[in-house]
Amino acid sequence: MYEYAATIDRIIDGDTLHTTLDLGCHVRTRVIIRLAGLNAPEKATAEGRDAMCWVGLWMAQHPGPYVVNTQKDRQEKYGRWLGTITAADGHCLNDDLLAAGHALPYPA
């Protein structure tokens, strides 16, 4: 697993976010992160819009900086990087999204 300091640039849906990862030595890269271990409803549904709003509220309650842990720097079938997002206060977005019932467990 690899760990990066990150900013969240945009919420795509309940389980996908645009991020900027700090690779060190003043090098940054923009990466789409697919939250590992869960599956949120599609944003075209009411449940999907709720999940997306919940992620925005989570970010407001747990402001950055954030840490992204990627899974072996492995991309999933749509080219997104699989990872977990943790706020400075130690809360994990992946775990909290599952606990709130806005996503279902999904094998990594």
C-alpha positions, 0 to 999 in steps of 0.5 A: 500500500502507498500513502500520499498527502492529498486534496479532494478536488471534486466529488464525482459520486458516492464512491469516486473522487478527483484528487490531487496527490502530493508525491513529494519533492514538489511533485503533484498529480491529479488522480481519480480515486475509487473508494476501495471495499465499497460500492455506492449507488449510481448518482442518477438515482436518489440514493446515489445523490444522497450518497454524494451529498453525504460525502460532501457533508463528511468532508465539511465535518472532517476537513483536510488535509487528507491521506490517500492510501492506494491499493498496490497502485493498482487501477480497477477496470475503469482506470481509477486508482483504488484507495482509502481516504482518511481525514486529519482527525483519523476518520476514514471516508470508506468506513464512515460511508459504509457505516452510514448505510450509503454504500455496500461492501464490495470485494477489493 
